[in-house]
Amino acid sequence: MAPMSTVTVTVVGLDAAGASPHPALAPALATAGLVVGAARHLAAVPVPAGADTIALGPLAPALRRLAEVVDAGVPAVVLASGDPGLFGIVRRLRAAGLPLRVVPAVSSVAAAFARAGLPWDGAAVVTAHGRDARAALNACRALPLVAVLTAPGAGAAELGAGLVGWSRRLLVAEHLGTDAERIRTVSAEQAAAETWADPHVLLSLADAVPAGSADAAPDPVAVGGMRVDNQPAAAPPGGWALPEARYAHRDSMITKSEVRALVVARLRPRLGRLVWDVGAGSGSVGIECALLGAAVLAAEQDPAAGATIRANAAAHGVTVRLLVGRAPEALAGLPEPDAVFVGGGGPDVLAAVLARRPGRVVLTLAALDRVAPAVGLMRAAGYTVEGSQLSAARLADLPGGSIRLAATNPVVVLTGERP
């Protein structure tokens, strides 16, 4: 068997903050037979006269050529921006099976936070480049501190338009590390109204910091809205399907924890998804979706209940956008949901939700005569429907130290999924 080649592709990041190239770049270039990079990167470094160059456009031809020179035992250099392992070219080079040596520089995300004078150890970093930008947008809606690597058509203007109605400030960093560098902090409305130079980095910052959770576990929310456990979208340390006593509510008008556990599981909340909580009541379902990383929009017609939802969201350290208004009229013009929980309202509310075509619709019904019409509406809209009736009995103390089972009201949970 022939010995494996020791030739590697050296991937060098050029500092997004404008600093001089890493000292490892010069010796790597001196021996390179091929140098690959964007045209601006090739123009920024002293490429040896004898080296071939490929200016990146489509990546496939460059990958084929890199594989050829590695097989021939010829060293190669790939130039990239900042840290090429952060949503960068390292992933594609690794997938192509190329042997790599990576020399990172300051990433554009790190540079943007440095320019803003902000810590970012609790930030979520997402990208809108080459994928559906809604996931990045919903991360900004859900979390207090998010950095977005933008792309043409999925930049500050588009994200700003999607964040109108959420309490966010946006810091936009254009042309980092160049003479044309510009850093501006704007509202979502201002971002949506302007044209921004590509490439740029967007930082989404919550205007208001919610109070810390009352969980027995250490409080995950620190000053500035960032989590201290280094898990910006992790499962909540205090768990979910929390007891009703963990929420303020009126006259026991709250989804019971046993039911809530199934409902939240059916909604499948996670970072990058938007969940509507319609007829939110105390907000417990939406809040637990937010605890699991989803962006949440709660619609509630009762202003007093709206104040309760705000207080509960603050107590659990999450962002829930509240819309006080009567459904279905109040649902018009809202951003498209990935999943919807219908906790209140009649057939007209369910029909309005189904018309928006979310991937999943979950509703709870106490009245049996409403089950068949709801199933009919969901099936007529093209949804496959499954349902179950939940009836829990909880331990309760009796005089003398005995224990009995106290039944809670039975509830039917329907889940509609769009094929």
N, C-alpha and C positions, 0 to 999 in steps of 0.2 A: 504493500500500500504506500502510495506517495505521501510524503510528509505534508501536513497542512501548511498553507501559506501564512507567513507572519505579517504580511502586508495588511495594513488597516486603512480605512477611510477616516481621516481626521476631520471632525465636524467642529468648526470654530464659530462661536457666537461673537458678533460685533456689538459692542456695548450700546444698548438703547439709550443710555444716559449721555453718550457722546465722548466717553473716555477713550484713550488710545487702545489699540488692539492688544490682546493678551500676548505676552512675550513668546508663547508657544507658536504663534502664527508664523513668524518669520522663518524658523527652521523647517516648519511643515511645508511652507510654500517653496523653500529652496530645493526640496527634493521631489516636489509634486510633478507628476506627468500630466495630471488633469485637475483643473480647478472648476468647480461648479458653484453657481450662486446667482442671485438676482443681478440684473444689470447694474443696479446702484451699488451692490456689494463688490462686484468685480472691479468697478471703477474706483472703489475706495481703498484698495490694497495693491501693493506692488506685485502683480502676477509675473512670474519669470517669463522671459521671452520664449523659452522653449516649451512651455507648458500649453497643452490644449485647454480651451475654455468652453463651457456650456452655460449660456445665459438661460436661467430657468423660465420656462413657460409651462407647458405640460411636463409633468414629472417623469412619465414613463420612459422617454428617450434617455434622460439623464441616468435613470436607474440601470437601464441596459448598458450604457457606456461605462458606468462605475463598475458593474459586475465584470465587464470585459477587462478593464485595467487591473482590477484586483486579481483576476485569474492569471493575467500576464505578469504579475508581480510588480506592478507599477504603483507607487503611492499616489493617493488622491486627496484633495482637500475639498470640503463642502463648506461654503460660507452661509451663515444664517443670521437672523436678527436675535439679539439678546440671548436668552437661554433656549437653545434649540430643542431641549427636552420638555419644554412647557408648551403644549399644543403646537409643537414645531415639527421639523423634518425628521427628527430622530425616530419617531414612530414608523414612518414610511420606510426609512432606510433599514431599520431593524426587521420590518416585515419582509423586505427583499432579501434578507439573509446576509447582509453585508457586515463585515467585521468593523466595529466602530471604536474610535477614541473620541470622546466628546470633551471639548473645552468650552464651558459656558461663560457667558458674560452677564452683566446686569440685564434682566429682562425688562420689557416695556412695562409690565405690571409693577415690578419693584420700583422702576424709575418713576412711574406715575404716583405711587404712594409716597415716594421720597419727595417729589416736587410738592405734594400736598402737605407734607409734614405729618403724615398719619402712620400709626402702626397698622400692620395688616396680617398679623399672625392668625386672627380670627376671621379673615375674609374668605369668601368662596370665590374661586376663579373659574370662569366659564368662557366659552367661545361661541360666537355666532358665525364663525367662518366655515363655510361649506356644509352647513346643516340648518335645520329649521330653527329660526331665531326665536320662536316662541318659548323654547326651553330656557334660553338666556333671559328673556323678558320675564318669565315667571319666577326665575331665581331672584331677579331684582325686586319683584313684587313681594316675595316671601321673606327674604333675609335682609338684615340691616346693613350689611356691608358686602358688596359684590363688585368684582372687577370683571369687565367684559372685553375680550379681544374681539373687535368689531370687524366687519367686512363691508364692501360696497353693497348698499341696499339693506344692510342690517347694522346700521351705525347709530350714532347718537340721535339723529333725527327720528329714525324709526322706533328706537327704543324709548325715546322721550315721549313720542306720541302714545305709545302703549302704557306709559307710566303716569299719564295724566289721571288724576283722581287718587293716586297713591302719594303718601307724604314722603317724597324723596327729593334730595338734591343730587345733581349730576355734575361730576367733575370730568371734563373732557380734555384729554392731553393729545395735541396734534404735533406731528413732526418731532417727536422726542429726540433729543440729542443733536438736532440740526440748528442752523441759524434761524430757521423759520419756526422754531418751537413756540407753541402757544398753549397755555394752561388756563382754562376758564371754568368757573363754577356757575351753573345755571339751573333754573327750574326745568321741570319736565316740559312745560309749555314752551319755554325759550329754546330748549334743545330741538323740539319738534319743528320750530319755525325757521331754523337756520340750516345752512349748508356747511358741512364739515369736511375737512381734507382727509383723504385716506392715505396711509393707515392712521388710525387713532385708537386710543384706549379710553374706555368709559369706566368711571367709578360711580357706583350707585350707593348713596349714603342716606340712611333713614334720618328724617328731620327730628323725630321725637324718639326718645329711648324709653321703651316700656319698663315698668317696674319688674323686679326679679320674681321668679317663680317661688311659690311657697312650698315646693316639694321638699321632702325630707333629705333628698340627695343634694349635694352641693349646687348652689345656684349657678346655672350655666351662662347667665347673662352678666357681663361686666360693664363698667363705665364705657360709654361710647357704643353700646349695643352689640359688642362682639362677645362671642363665647370664649370662656377661659379654658374649656376642655379641648380646644383645637379641633372640634368637630362641628363645623358650621351647619351641616345638614344631617347630623346623626340622629338616631332615634333618641327621644327625650330621656334623660337619666331617670326621671321619676315615672316613666312608663306612660301608658295610655289606657283607654277604657277606665278612666279615673272615677272614683266614687262621686255620687251627686253632690256630696258635701264639699267637694273641692270647687264647686261653682256656685256663684250666686244665682238664684232662680226664684220664680214666683209661683207659689201654690203647687209645687212639685211639677211644674210644666218644664220638664227636662227629659231628654232621651236617656233612659236608664242605662247604666254602665254595661249590662249584659247585651242589650240591643246595640248600644254604641260600638261595642267591640266588633260585631258582625258588620254593621254599617260602614265603619271606617275600613275594615278589611275589603269590603266590596268596592269602595270608592278608589282604592289603591293609590293613596296620596304619596307623592315623593317630590323631590326637587325637580323643577322644570314643568310641573303640572299646575293647572288652575282648577280649583274646585269651587263651585257655587254651593252655598248653604242657604236654601230658600225656605222662608218661614223659620228663621234661625232660632227664635226663642231665646234661650240662654247663651247660644253660640257654641255649645259644648262640642258638637260634631265638627264644625268648622275649625275650632281651636285645636282639636286633636289632629286634624289634617295638617294644620300649620305646624304643630309640634313635630310632625313627620316630614317637614320640608316643603310642603305644597304652598303655593300662593292661594289665598282664600278670599272670596268675596261673599259676604253675608248680607242677605236681603231680609228685612223685617219691617212690617208695617207699623208696629207699636213703638212710638218714640221712647217710652219708658223701658221697653225691652232692649231697644238700641243702646241705651245708657248701660244696661246690665252687660250686654255683649262687650262693650268697650272696657268696662271694668274687669270682666273675666279675661279678656285677651291680655290686658296689662298685667293682671295677676300671674298669668302663665308665660309672660315674656315673649309674646308672638305678635306679629302684625296681621290684623284682619281688616280688610277694607269693608266698611259698613255702608250700606245703602238703605236709608229709611224710606219706605214707600210700599205701596200695595201692589203685589204681583197679581196678574202678569204684566200690568202696564209698566211697572218699575224695572222690568228685565230688558226692556227695549234699549238697544244701543250699548249694552254691556259687552266686554270682551268675551270672545268665544271660550267656553269652558271645556275642559277635558272630561270632567265628571261632575254630576249634580246630585245633591241630596235634597229631596223634597220632603221637608218635615212638616209642612202646613200648606193649606190651600186646597182648592177643589180641582175638578177635571180641567178647568180652563188653565190653571197654573201648570198642571202636568202637560197639557197639550202645547203650551207656549215653550216649555222646556224642551220637549221632544222636537219641536220645530227648529230648534237651534242645532240639533244633530250632535250632541256630545257623545263621546264614546261609550259612557256608562251613565245610567240613571238609577238611583236608589231611592226608594220611598218607603215610609213606614205608615201603616194603617191600623187603627184600632177597631174601626167599624167594618164588619165582614161584608156588608152590602156594597162597600166601595171597592172591594178587591177585584171582582170580575170586570167592572168597567175600566179600572186602571190597567189590568192585563190586556183588555181589548184595545185600549188606546196605544199601548206600547207595541203590541204586535202589529197593529195597523200602520204604525210608523216605521215598521221594518226591524224592530228590535226582537231579539230572542229573550225570553223572560223566564226567570226562575224565582221561586219564592219559598219561604218557610215561615212557620209560626213559632215564635219564641215565647215560652212561658217559664219564667224563673221563679224559684221559691228560695227565699233567703232565711238563714238562721235567725231566730229571734228568741230572746230569753223569756222564760216563764217564771212566775213566783216559785220560790223554793229551789231554784237552781236548775230546773228542767229547761229543755230547749225544744222549740217547735219550728216548723217551717211556715213562713209567711209568704203567700203567693203575691207576685206582682201581676199587673194587668197583662194579659196576652197581647202580643203585637205581631202583625204580619209584615215581613220585610220582603219587598219585591226588588229584584235587580234586573234591569234591562241592559243588554249589551248590543251595540250596533256591529253587525258583521263587517 
